[in-house]
């Protein structure tokens, strides 16, 4: 007989022989057909969120707690059992403040159960895109210190546009909320160097940014400009609300100061090295290289970016939002959000240490004036300080949402959120990971629970130009409004999607882009479409035939059409977004269609056309129609032209492939792409 004693009082947890998690001695040696451990949680303790491919069962032996699995929660007590399927992220928290919680966990490998759960999640992910909830797509707003270059376009903006178009094709309401950053020191610095006022430069560059987005065929439902009259008041409402709750507090800290310039140094006006990785790309409260946050006083070798003088430390009273008190809420929220493995690892790294205090006010000549601290006086006063740009993220979102809501007939963002319950998807570069994963939900969640926090975060790395990072400041760039045109739009969008820096930095090389256009499009896609058009004209007089009998090649190709029709839309769903995978799927499909065309040429080389010949021709046209319908997010110009010529204008209405109606007169004459691949880099 084997007895497993468990602790039933808090005092027993302090005994020297207490072990939190242990395998019973009688279960050692691997003789059981499953794994077994006894686990005891202290009052208030929570297991780390995790998932695995095994099936797991918990038996609660003593105490009471709360189980959370994939966002669903349930309270449990002694005697209850919990089955946890494979892949689900789960935790258990001890709800008592005076008693341990002990449970027995058993787990075993069950590959059929893993396969069922994997298939179910794939189906659920597809179904979520069909849900009735509207989707708000929120890319990082570009900073109007310069124009929009390809490094900007390829990341949050093209990504959001692809998802928006993909959702629209599946019948899901989706809205892209855009704008430019309201008040950031990079704009102030650029304005000073150009002899312009802050808003003069910000508005001029905002016009150029909108032109670049339109040239790339990236649309938006709302655009918040720096001069938006509603925006400052929304930001102040959030500030006052959080200050009244005690979440925003005034605190005196040590700050970098330039004596010759007689000013405190922040963001673009201070130079120095990251305390974590040593990078000098540190214009803000997080490092562009490692994305980890730091306090102003932690910057290594700080100096004035204007005159080069080493900074000295002086005391300064500023408003702050301490993030550490929000740890539990942030952790609970972030474990349920969809994100890449790279971003998840980053979040875990940030949460492993103490969370910093977020600056809410700063010393700056431009921006939103914040009310002075009523308790401050003399050196402790916050008089004349401006709102820190990172704190404004939630205000920009609320302003955009309010404009969207009123445009759709609601009285404001609160009524829209209550009636429509929208979900939000974030798009941002990895260098902004701290602001989007931690700061944005911290401020928004502290301000309101009337709109759900983002459930999906789509992150990208830096895009390089000939091996170096795109840079507006260094004029190492390709401007979006110059490079995109009606003729080049599709081939650039397709190339950018296929080289998107989703996990690692990737390089835009002009010669490689030219090679892609020549070998893939001009020598591949164009001849294929021309050959389909030629066979239809030669053998059927340009009139679409009705399918007849099916040979083995026709059956296989029909399966490939069905596979492509399902595969590409899945790659554009928010939860599994994969622009490179989508571009690869399109290229693979065209390659398969070209191979099938070779079989068609042999079958069609008989007169009169046989039933097999009619089927081959009809399937080729079905392939063109499918390409036009599901590849529209990637190549909108070409897709629209093909759809119009096939009499199938508009997005795909059905899941199954559709025939081009028999008896239709069709001409696919091109060209659809251009050999003009000349690109001018900024100087």
KERO-985108 format. One line per 2 residues: number of its first residue (from 1); their letters; for each residue x, y, z of C-alpha. Coordinates in Angstrom, 3 decimals, decimal comma. Layout:
<recs>
NUM = A = X/Y/Z | ...
</recs>
This chain:
<recs>
1 = XX = 0,000/0,000/0,000 | 1,229/3,503/-0,915
3 = XX = -0,132/6,660/0,700 | 0,570/10,187/-0,637
5 = XX = 0,204/12,744/2,184 | -0,642/16,297/1,116
7 = XX = -0,327/19,582/3,052 | -3,628/21,003/4,258
9 = XX = -2,427/24,091/6,141 | -0,267/27,053/5,161
11 = XX = 2,120/26,207/7,966 | 2,930/22,842/6,396
13 = XX = 4,219/24,667/3,314 | 7,079/26,039/5,410
15 = XX = 8,307/22,615/6,579 | 11,796/21,709/5,307
17 = XX = 10,571/18,553/3,545 | 7,809/20,347/1,555
19 = XX = 8,136/19,985/-2,219 | 5,808/21,915/-4,516
21 = XX = 5,733/19,353/-7,327 | 6,807/15,737/-6,944
23 = XX = 6,394/12,386/-8,623 | 5,271/9,767/-6,079
25 = XX = 7,963/7,221/-5,340 | 5,710/4,355/-6,391
27 = XX = 5,276/5,940/-9,845 | 9,013/6,231/-10,541
29 = XX = 10,761/4,029/-13,057 | 8,436/4,584/-16,010
31 = XX = 6,320/1,511/-15,324 | 2,975/3,355/-15,508
33 = XX = 1,244/3,919/-18,895 | 0,977/7,627/-18,037
35 = XX = 2,900/10,388/-16,220 | 1,898/11,428/-12,709
37 = XX = 2,774/14,277/-10,330 | 1,363/15,795/-7,163
39 = XX = 1,379/19,626/-7,226 | 0,583/22,048/-4,368
41 = XX = -0,077/25,762/-4,907 | 0,364/28,365/-2,183
43 = XX = -2,531/30,772/-1,484 | -2,943/33,031/-4,537
45 = XX = -0,324/31,130/-6,557 | -0,947/30,392/-10,229
47 = XX = 0,695/27,820/-12,473 | 2,580/29,250/-15,453
49 = XX = 0,475/29,316/-18,630 | 1,554/26,477/-20,906
51 = XX = 0,332/23,970/-23,463 | 1,554/20,675/-24,894
53 = XX = 0,599/17,883/-27,262 | -0,385/15,466/-24,478
55 = XX = -3,843/14,888/-23,031 | -3,846/15,905/-19,347
57 = XX = -6,241/15,263/-16,460 | -6,225/17,082/-13,128
59 = XX = -7,810/15,636/-9,982 | -8,312/18,302/-7,284
61 = XX = -7,381/16,702/-3,960 | -7,817/19,649/-1,595
63 = XX = -8,613/23,370/-1,769 | -10,395/25,462/-4,362
65 = XX = -9,180/27,245/-7,477 | -9,866/28,618/-10,921
67 = XX = -8,924/26,805/-14,123 | -8,430/28,885/-17,289
69 = XX = -8,042/27,055/-20,602 | -7,917/28,967/-23,895
71 = XX = -9,648/31,920/-22,264 | -12,495/29,888/-20,697
73 = XX = -12,559/29,724/-16,905 | -14,190/27,456/-14,321
75 = XX = -13,960/27,184/-10,557 | -12,994/23,823/-9,068
77 = XX = -12,835/22,299/-5,601 | -11,732/19,091/-3,917
79 = XX = -13,128/16,049/-5,727 | -13,425/17,750/-9,138
81 = XX = -11,626/16,494/-12,224 | -10,523/18,520/-15,233
83 = XX = -9,636/17,144/-18,676 | -7,341/19,376/-20,724
85 = XX = -7,112/18,560/-24,443 | -3,867/18,874/-26,402
87 = XX = -2,609/22,327/-27,508 | -4,826/24,372/-25,171
89 = XX = -3,050/27,017/-23,032 | -4,105/26,458/-19,406
91 = XX = -3,439/27,593/-15,842 | -4,714/26,831/-12,353
93 = XX = -4,883/29,481/-9,599 | -5,400/28,921/-5,880
95 = XX = -8,335/31,164/-4,918 | -7,914/30,743/-1,162
97 = XX = -5,858/33,091/0,990 | -5,531/30,698/3,929
99 = XX = -5,265/27,182/2,467 | -3,118/25,291/-0,035
101 = XX = -4,560/23,835/-3,226 | -3,288/20,372/-4,133
103 = XX = -4,020/18,432/-7,290 | -2,856/15,271/-9,006
105 = XX = -1,919/15,692/-12,656 | -1,693/12,830/-15,115
107 = XX = -0,764/13,159/-18,774 | -0,122/10,830/-21,663
109 = XX = 0,546/10,960/-25,373 | -2,580/10,407/-27,473
111 = XX = -1,801/11,119/-31,131 | -5,396/10,640/-32,396
113 = XX = -6,573/13,178/-29,797 | -3,807/15,556/-30,928
115 = XX = -4,898/15,202/-34,560 | -8,566/15,804/-33,676
117 = XX = -7,702/18,915/-31,665 | -5,393/20,200/-34,412
119 = XX = -8,157/19,782/-37,006 | -10,716/21,377/-34,686
121 = XX = -8,511/24,405/-34,124 | -7,930/24,777/-37,855
123 = XX = -11,691/24,709/-38,381 | -12,324/27,116/-35,497
125 = XX = -9,721/29,544/-36,843 | -11,425/29,522/-40,213
127 = XX = -14,804/29,907/-38,572 | -13,626/32,855/-36,489
129 = XX = -13,036/34,828/-39,656 | -16,673/34,268/-40,558
131 = XX = -17,943/35,460/-37,203 | -20,345/38,357/-37,081
133 = XX = -18,033/40,573/-35,031 | -16,459/43,350/-37,109
135 = XX = -12,673/43,392/-37,170 | -10,724/46,580/-36,460
137 = XX = -7,293/46,523/-38,119 | -4,894/48,860/-36,315
139 = XX = -1,407/49,279/-37,811 | 1,171/51,412/-36,036
141 = XX = 0,580/54,959/-37,209 | 3,578/56,215/-39,237
143 = XX = 5,644/59,081/-37,859 | 5,331/62,154/-40,126
145 = XX = 8,990/63,140/-39,868 | 9,303/62,107/-43,516
147 = XX = 7,620/60,245/-46,336 | 6,583/56,598/-46,397
149 = XX = 9,202/54,238/-47,827 | 9,037/50,570/-48,842
151 = XX = 10,364/49,520/-45,438 | 7,226/51,044/-43,898
153 = XX = 4,856/49,708/-46,560 | 5,995/46,080/-46,407
155 = XX = 5,302/45,807/-42,670 | 2,162/46,966/-40,855
157 = XX = 0,447/48,670/-43,804 | 0,626/46,022/-46,523
159 = XX = -0,035/43,403/-43,848 | -3,192/45,152/-42,644
161 = XX = -4,370/45,702/-46,220 | -3,920/42,022/-47,109
163 = XX = -5,878/40,936/-44,040 | -8,611/43,518/-44,730
165 = XX = -9,034/42,329/-48,307 | -8,954/38,698/-47,226
167 = XX = -11,657/39,267/-44,608 | -13,814/41,194/-47,066
169 = XX = -13,606/38,326/-49,545 | -14,894/35,972/-46,867
171 = XX = -17,796/38,280/-46,073 | -16,403/39,592/-42,770
173 = XX = -16,768/43,267/-41,929 | -13,305/44,759/-41,456
175 = XX = -12,155/48,356/-40,988 | -8,612/49,704/-41,312
177 = XX = -7,920/52,526/-38,835 | -5,019/54,726/-39,823
179 = XX = -3,420/58,064/-39,120 | -0,055/59,593/-38,366
181 = XX = 1,587/59,858/-34,955 | 0,275/62,896/-33,149
183 = XX = 3,287/64,240/-31,255 | 6,719/62,699/-31,406
185 = XX = 10,133/64,251/-30,934 | 11,413/62,851/-34,240
187 = XX = 8,958/65,204/-35,961 | 10,036/68,124/-33,769
189 = XX = 13,708/67,439/-34,498 | 13,101/67,222/-38,261
191 = XX = 10,987/70,393/-38,182 | 13,766/72,328/-36,419
193 = XX = 16,354/71,156/-38,949 | 14,099/72,226/-41,849
195 = XX = 13,084/75,549/-40,323 | 9,400/74,600/-40,132
197 = XX = 6,855/74,474/-37,337 | 5,928/71,089/-35,886
199 = XX = 2,448/70,978/-37,436 | 3,593/72,456/-40,740
201 = XX = 6,002/69,561/-41,256 | 3,636/66,948/-39,773
203 = XX = 0,743/67,937/-42,042 | 2,935/68,148/-45,162
205 = XX = 4,390/64,704/-44,563 | 0,967/63,304/-43,696
207 = XX = -0,184/64,342/-47,186 | 2,812/62,519/-48,683
209 = XX = 2,122/59,436/-46,544 | -1,480/59,299/-47,750
211 = XX = -0,281/59,600/-51,355 | 2,104/56,665/-50,853
213 = XX = -0,603/54,481/-49,318 | -3,008/55,288/-52,139
215 = XX = -0,310/54,560/-54,739 | 0,182/51,099/-53,182
217 = XX = -3,621/50,611/-53,253 | -3,769/50,493/-49,437
219 = XX = -7,087/51,989/-48,383 | -8,412/53,026/-44,995
221 = XX = -11,743/53,657/-43,325 | -10,499/56,329/-40,923
223 = XX = -7,404/58,521/-40,935 | -6,483/60,573/-37,853
225 = XX = -4,276/63,544/-38,722 | -1,972/65,328/-36,234
227 = XX = -4,237/68,385/-36,381 | -7,404/66,426/-35,593
229 = XX = -9,446/68,712/-33,284 | -10,958/65,769/-31,334
231 = XX = -7,721/63,960/-30,613 | -6,192/66,184/-27,883
233 = XX = -9,382/66,147/-25,839 | -9,632/62,341/-26,020
235 = XX = -6,026/62,093/-24,830 | -6,717/64,463/-21,928
237 = XX = -9,869/62,535/-20,987 | -7,794/59,360/-20,703
239 = XX = -5,130/61,192/-18,699 | -7,639/62,699/-16,248
241 = XX = -9,463/59,380/-15,862 | -6,290/57,501/-14,973
243 = XX = -5,042/60,265/-12,695 | -8,363/60,260/-10,847
245 = XX = -8,082/56,491/-10,371 | -4,590/56,875/-8,956
247 = XX = -3,072/54,936/-11,866 | -1,177/58,007/-13,117
249 = XX = 1,035/59,612/-10,470 | 3,671/62,356/-10,283
251 = XX = 7,171/61,192/-9,417 | 10,549/62,896/-9,159
253 = XX = 13,306/61,101/-11,080 | 16,814/61,669/-12,351
255 = XX = 16,758/62,838/-15,997 | 19,310/63,674/-18,681
257 = XX = 19,980/67,400/-19,032 | 22,070/69,490/-21,463
259 = XX = 23,514/72,542/-19,726 | 24,569/74,441/-22,903
261 = XX = 21,123/73,949/-24,476 | 19,398/74,482/-21,099
263 = XX = 16,933/71,661/-21,661 | 16,091/68,149/-20,558
265 = XX = 16,851/65,495/-23,175 | 14,329/62,925/-24,364
267 = XX = 13,823/60,665/-27,390 | 15,261/62,227/-30,569
269 = XX = 17,113/64,890/-28,582 | 19,252/62,451/-26,573
271 = XX = 21,939/60,050/-27,770 | 23,250/57,017/-25,957
273 = XX = 23,462/53,229/-25,883 | 20,886/50,638/-24,871
275 = XX = 21,575/49,294/-21,362 | 20,520/45,805/-22,543
277 = XX = 22,296/45,255/-25,868 | 24,512/48,313/-26,382
279 = XX = 22,784/49,471/-29,581 | 22,713/53,217/-30,269
281 = XX = 19,253/53,015/-31,908 | 17,511/54,223/-28,758
283 = XX = 15,300/57,209/-29,603 | 12,535/56,494/-27,105
285 = XX = 11,887/54,301/-24,080 | 12,715/51,070/-25,919
287 = XX = 15,613/49,906/-28,059 | 15,080/49,517/-31,808
289 = XX = 17,483/46,562/-31,889 | 16,352/44,381/-28,953
291 = XX = 13,001/46,160/-28,316 | 13,512/45,994/-24,534
293 = XX = 12,399/49,003/-22,466 | 14,601/51,163/-20,289
295 = XX = 14,272/54,236/-18,091 | 15,878/57,525/-19,127
297 = XX = 18,497/57,327/-16,402 | 19,539/53,827/-17,581
299 = XX = 20,768/55,062/-20,991 | 24,512/54,470/-21,315
301 = XX = 26,785/57,426/-22,130 | 23,899/59,853/-22,674
303 = XX = 24,544/63,043/-24,576 | 22,786/65,874/-26,337
305 = XX = 21,880/64,908/-29,919 | 21,815/68,593/-30,854
307 = XX = 25,189/69,883/-29,602 | 26,992/66,681/-28,597
309 = XX = 27,582/67,698/-24,962 | 27,570/64,772/-22,474
311 = XX = 24,379/64,850/-20,440 | 24,295/65,565/-16,744
313 = XX = 21,685/64,242/-14,327 | 19,093/66,563/-12,821
315 = XX = 15,944/65,892/-10,881 | 12,666/66,255/-12,742
317 = XX = 9,099/65,649/-11,676 | 7,013/63,895/-14,344
319 = XX = 3,766/61,980/-14,520 | 4,088/58,197/-14,734
321 = XX = 1,848/55,166/-15,128 | 3,464/52,386/-13,039
323 = XX = 3,081/49,132/-15,004 | 4,085/46,652/-12,301
325 = XX = 0,706/46,930/-10,477 | -0,922/45,884/-13,786
327 = XX = 1,214/42,743/-14,110 | -1,509/40,189/-13,304
329 = XX = -4,016/41,747/-15,702 | -1,445/42,082/-18,454
331 = XX = -0,196/38,520/-17,989 | -3,718/37,094/-18,037
333 = XX = -4,548/39,081/-21,158 | -1,343/38,388/-23,089
335 = XX = -1,508/34,640/-22,620 | -4,772/34,571/-24,596
337 = XX = -3,689/36,859/-27,454 | -2,647/35,355/-30,785
339 = XX = 0,985/36,161/-31,621 | 4,031/34,610/-33,253
341 = XX = 6,471/32,439/-31,334 | 9,106/35,181/-31,620
343 = XX = 6,790/37,797/-30,172 | 5,614/35,390/-27,462
345 = XX = 9,225/34,803/-26,424 | 9,772/38,569/-26,289
347 = XX = 6,704/39,086/-24,099 | 7,843/36,345/-21,727
349 = XX = 11,256/38,002/-21,500 | 9,706/41,367/-20,602
351 = XX = 7,367/39,816/-18,040 | 10,227/37,884/-16,441
353 = XX = 11,588/41,120/-14,952 | 10,018/44,073/-13,162
355 = XX = 7,819/46,199/-15,421 | 8,940/49,821/-15,698
357 = XX = 6,996/52,993/-14,977 | 5,644/54,424/-18,228
359 = XX = 6,355/58,153/-18,690 | 3,117/60,077/-19,181
361 = XX = 4,489/63,613/-19,442 | 7,701/65,068/-20,810
363 = XX = 9,487/68,371/-21,346 | 8,912/69,312/-24,983
365 = XX = 8,034/72,414/-27,023 | 5,165/70,722/-28,879
367 = XX = 2,334/68,379/-27,994 | -0,671/68,196/-25,700
369 = XX = -0,306/70,248/-22,511 | -1,128/68,207/-19,421
371 = XX = -2,580/69,771/-16,270 | 0,049/70,549/-13,649
373 = XX = 0,268/68,374/-10,566 | -1,873/70,207/-7,970
375 = XX = 0,428/68,932/-5,209 | 3,596/70,038/-6,987
377 = XX = 5,466/73,236/-6,228 | 8,846/74,641/-7,174
379 = XX = 11,194/71,900/-8,457 | 8,360/69,377/-8,112
381 = XX = 6,019/71,238/-10,461 | 4,914/69,677/-13,767
383 = XX = 3,781/73,020/-15,179 | 4,108/73,262/-18,954
385 = XX = 4,846/69,585/-19,597 | 3,461/67,805/-22,646
387 = XX = 1,913/64,377/-22,953 | 4,430/61,670/-23,797
389 = XX = 3,762/60,177/-27,241 | 3,723/56,550/-26,039
391 = XX = 0,879/57,341/-23,647 | -1,135/58,714/-26,590
393 = XX = -1,453/55,322/-28,333 | -4,806/54,522/-26,734
395 = XX = -6,109/58,027/-27,491 | -5,295/57,648/-31,173
397 = XX = -7,194/54,367/-31,250 | -10,232/55,784/-29,425
399 = XX = -10,260/58,843/-31,716 | -10,188/56,636/-34,822
401 = XX = -12,846/54,319/-33,404 | -15,080/57,276/-32,549
403 = XX = -14,786/58,638/-36,081 | -15,587/55,195/-37,507
405 = XX = -18,563/54,800/-35,167 | -20,079/58,161/-36,072
407 = XX = -19,556/57,467/-39,756 | -21,597/54,299/-39,342
409 = XX = -24,471/55,987/-37,551 | -23,525/55,387/-33,902
411 = XX = -23,447/58,201/-31,362 | -19,820/57,483/-30,513
413 = XX = -17,198/54,832/-29,858 | -18,828/53,556/-26,660
415 = XX = -22,213/52,849/-28,237 | -20,525/51,261/-31,263
417 = XX = -18,385/49,016/-29,057 | -21,414/47,999/-27,005
419 = XX = -23,626/47,174/-29,993 | -21,036/45,666/-32,374
421 = XX = -18,463/44,156/-29,968 | -15,601/44,559/-32,480
423 = XX = -12,355/42,637/-32,199 | -9,030/44,375/-32,829
425 = XX = -5,899/43,169/-34,635 | -2,604/45,041/-34,177
427 = XX = 0,151/45,322/-36,817 | 3,566/46,680/-35,836
429 = XX = 7,316/46,367/-36,248 | 9,348/44,417/-33,699
431 = XX = 11,070/47,620/-32,585 | 7,631/48,752/-31,319
433 = XX = 6,875/45,487/-29,513 | 6,967/46,983/-26,008
435 = XX = 4,618/49,826/-26,918 | 2,086/47,520/-28,593
437 = XX = 2,160/44,427/-26,362 | 2,542/46,153/-22,982
439 = XX = 1,903/49,912/-23,130 | -1,141/50,021/-25,413
441 = XX = -3,184/47,362/-23,548 | -2,056/48,778/-20,182
443 = XX = -3,344/52,284/-20,946 | -6,467/51,203/-22,849
445 = XX = -7,399/48,529/-20,303 | -6,883/50,968/-17,416
447 = XX = -9,121/53,514/-19,122 | -12,065/51,367/-20,239
449 = XX = -13,438/47,848/-20,465 | -16,102/48,832/-23,002
451 = XX = -13,934/47,882/-25,959 | -12,074/44,561/-26,002
453 = XX = -8,296/44,580/-25,982 | -6,638/43,351/-29,200
455 = XX = -6,911/39,578/-29,556 | -4,285/39,225/-32,307
457 = XX = -0,852/40,836/-32,724 | 0,958/40,635/-36,059
459 = XX = 4,609/41,680/-35,871 | 7,320/42,140/-38,473
461 = XX = 11,065/42,768/-38,429 | 13,037/45,480/-40,217
463 = XX = 13,174/45,462/-44,012 | 16,628/46,218/-45,358
465 = XX = 17,650/48,059/-48,517 | 20,831/46,619/-50,012
467 = XX = 21,862/45,261/-46,612 | 21,143/48,380/-44,549
469 = XX = 18,010/49,403/-42,662 | 15,609/51,708/-44,488
471 = XX = 16,021/55,137/-42,911 | 14,109/58,353/-43,457
473 = XX = 16,652/60,361/-41,480 | 19,651/59,040/-43,441
475 = XX = 17,730/59,238/-46,752 | 18,392/55,541/-47,374
477 = XX = 15,006/54,696/-48,790 | 12,706/54,075/-51,741
479 = XX = 9,711/56,395/-51,470 | 6,359/54,679/-51,792
481 = XX = 4,575/57,378/-53,756 | 7,342/57,322/-56,400
483 = XX = 7,738/53,587/-56,924 | 4,076/52,475/-57,055
485 = XX = 2,035/53,105/-60,185 | -0,898/51,470/-61,956
487 = XX = 1,609/49,399/-63,964 | 3,963/48,390/-61,130
489 = XX = 1,513/48,059/-58,232 | 0,761/44,344/-58,552
491 = XX = 4,290/43,127/-59,116 | 5,610/45,225/-56,219
493 = XX = 2,852/44,078/-53,849 | 3,475/40,439/-54,778
495 = XX = 7,250/40,773/-54,369 | 6,936/42,631/-51,056
497 = XX = 4,507/40,017/-49,719 | 6,901/37,245/-50,724
499 = XX = 9,880/38,915/-49,050 | 8,067/40,316/-46,010
501 = XX = 10,370/40,300/-42,928 | 7,904/38,393/-40,768
503 = XX = 10,361/36,641/-38,436 | 13,811/37,787/-39,507
505 = XX = 15,138/40,863/-41,308 | 14,987/40,566/-45,089
507 = XX = 16,578/42,533/-47,858 | 15,081/44,431/-50,787
509 = XX = 17,643/44,222/-53,580 | 16,666/46,052/-56,756
511 = XX = 18,405/43,473/-58,980 | 16,568/40,603/-57,271
513 = XX = 13,239/42,376/-57,692 | 13,995/42,864/-61,411
515 = XX = 14,891/39,169/-61,718 | 11,618/38,190/-60,018
517 = XX = 9,574/40,283/-62,439 | 11,418/38,907/-65,453
519 = XX = 11,561/35,197/-64,569 | 8,351/34,763/-62,571
521 = XX = 5,942/37,196/-64,183 | 7,082/38,186/-67,668
523 = XX = 8,492/34,747/-68,553 | 5,973/32,756/-66,508
525 = XX = 2,579/34,270/-65,770 | 2,238/36,311/-68,969
527 = XX = 3,010/33,381/-71,333 | 0,681/31,104/-69,380
529 = XX = -2,285/33,486/-69,636 | -1,475/34,120/-73,297
531 = XX = -1,376/30,369/-73,954 | -4,759/29,819/-72,287
533 = XX = -6,197/32,620/-74,407 | -4,578/31,168/-77,547
535 = XX = -5,932/27,648/-76,964 | -9,419/28,955/-76,283
537 = XX = -9,346/31,006/-79,485 | -7,773/28,272/-81,654
539 = XX = -9,883/25,326/-80,577 | -13,159/26,912/-79,441
541 = XX = -13,291/30,247/-81,252 | -12,948/32,169/-77,994
543 = XX = -16,148/30,613/-76,576 | -15,964/28,797/-73,237
545 = XX = -16,816/25,090/-73,674 | -18,812/22,964/-71,250
547 = XX = -16,766/20,298/-69,457 | -17,039/16,732/-70,704
549 = XX = -15,168/13,611/-69,635 | -12,344/13,682/-67,087
551 = XX = -8,896/12,143/-67,428 | -6,420/11,583/-64,597
553 = XX = -4,609/14,901/-65,143 | -7,899/16,807/-65,048
555 = XX = -8,924/15,176/-61,770 | -5,557/15,957/-60,201
557 = XX = -5,618/19,581/-61,371 | -9,141/20,108/-60,065
559 = XX = -7,878/18,961/-56,670 | -5,051/21,487/-56,921
561 = XX = -7,533/24,277/-57,712 | -9,583/23,335/-54,648
563 = XX = -6,455/23,205/-52,495 | -5,344/26,658/-53,645
565 = XX = -8,792/28,132/-53,112 | -8,729/27,004/-49,485
567 = XX = -5,021/27,587/-48,794 | -4,584/31,211/-49,816
569 = XX = -7,524/32,680/-47,837 | -6,322/30,831/-44,730
571 = XX = -2,911/32,510/-45,043 | -4,628/35,910/-44,860
573 = XX = -6,645/35,213/-41,710 | -5,493/37,335/-38,750
575 = XX = -4,722/34,403/-36,450 | -2,502/32,649/-38,985
577 = XX = -1,418/35,554/-41,173 | 1,423/34,562/-43,494
579 = XX = 2,046/36,957/-46,374 | 5,045/34,992/-47,589
581 = XX = 3,015/31,802/-47,518 | 0,234/33,494/-49,491
583 = XX = 2,671/34,726/-52,154 | 4,256/31,282/-52,342
585 = XX = 0,833/29,665/-52,725 | 0,025/31,911/-55,694
587 = XX = 3,349/31,205/-57,384 | 3,001/27,452/-56,806
589 = XX = -0,525/27,463/-58,208 | 0,543/29,232/-61,397
591 = XX = 3,403/26,746/-61,803 | 0,917/23,883/-61,487
593 = XX = -1,406/25,542/-63,977 | 1,455/25,837/-66,453
595 = XX = 2,204/22,141/-66,062 | -1,421/21,282/-66,649
597 = XX = -1,340/23,480/-69,747 | 1,234/21,107/-71,243
599 = XX = -1,212/18,222/-70,843 | -3,971/20,347/-72,346
601 = XX = -1,933/21,030/-75,465 | -1,623/17,293/-76,152
603 = XX = -5,316/16,592/-75,471 | -6,459/19,552/-77,576
605 = XX = -4,342/18,459/-80,539 | -7,259/16,479/-81,951
607 = XX = -10,138/17,586/-84,139 | -12,903/17,899/-83,324
609 = XX = -12,261/18,535/-79,564 | -13,063/15,508/-77,411
611 = XX = -14,846/15,482/-74,042 | -11,423/15,374/-72,376
613 = XX = -10,384/18,435/-74,395 | -13,470/20,401/-73,337
615 = XX = -12,807/19,544/-69,686 | -9,153/20,590/-69,902
617 = XX = -10,090/23,936/-71,441 | -12,857/24,544/-68,919
619 = XX = -10,508/23,688/-66,039 | -7,847/26,073/-67,316
621 = XX = -10,408/28,866/-67,309 | -11,596/27,788/-63,867
623 = XX = -7,995/28,141/-62,686 | -7,771/31,670/-64,110
625 = XX = -11,080/32,584/-62,472 | -9,928/31,149/-59,134
627 = XX = -6,697/33,126/-59,356 | -8,673/36,297/-60,079
629 = XX = -10,985/35,728/-57,136 | -8,728/34,588/-54,295
631 = XX = -5,453/36,343/-55,257 | -7,128/39,748/-55,416
633 = XX = -5,556/40,927/-52,081 | -2,065/40,393/-53,517
635 = XX = -2,571/41,518/-57,140 | -5,693/43,700/-57,142
637 = XX = -5,203/45,297/-60,581 | -4,623/42,052/-62,445
639 = XX = -7,368/40,254/-60,518 | -9,937/42,927/-61,336
641 = XX = -9,042/42,826/-65,063 | -9,235/39,033/-65,229
643 = XX = -12,490/38,895/-63,281 | -14,094/41,434/-65,594
645 = XX = -13,021/39,514/-68,700 | -14,307/36,264/-67,249
647 = XX = -17,617/37,785/-66,201 | -16,800/37,122/-62,552
649 = XX = -16,274/40,636/-61,208 | -16,203/40,867/-57,428
651 = XX = -14,813/38,684/-54,638 | -15,271/34,936/-54,441
653 = XX = -18,825/34,191/-53,403 | -18,481/30,444/-52,892
655 = XX = -16,012/28,139/-51,184 | -15,964/25,729/-54,118
657 = XX = -14,263/26,585/-57,425 | -16,611/27,983/-60,043
659 = XX = -16,715/27,362/-63,786 | -16,538/30,212/-66,224
661 = XX = -20,086/29,970/-67,677 | -20,157/27,832/-70,817
663 = XX = -20,977/29,842/-73,929 | -19,235/32,987/-72,646
665 = XX = -16,956/34,830/-75,018 | -13,623/35,394/-73,281
667 = XX = -10,374/37,142/-74,173 | -7,421/37,174/-71,784
669 = XX = -5,091/39,339/-73,863 | -2,456/41,080/-71,740
671 = XX = -0,084/42,443/-70,738 | -0,668/42,363/-66,982
673 = XX = 2,837/43,316/-65,835 | 5,532/45,706/-66,986
675 = XX = 9,202/45,258/-67,737 | 9,847/48,694/-66,261
677 = XX = 11,567/47,856/-62,980 | 13,567/51,058/-62,673
679 = XX = 13,660/52,186/-59,057 | 15,152/55,408/-57,743
681 = XX = 16,531/55,394/-54,234 | 16,366/58,521/-52,098
683 = X = 19,238/60,954/-52,082
</recs>
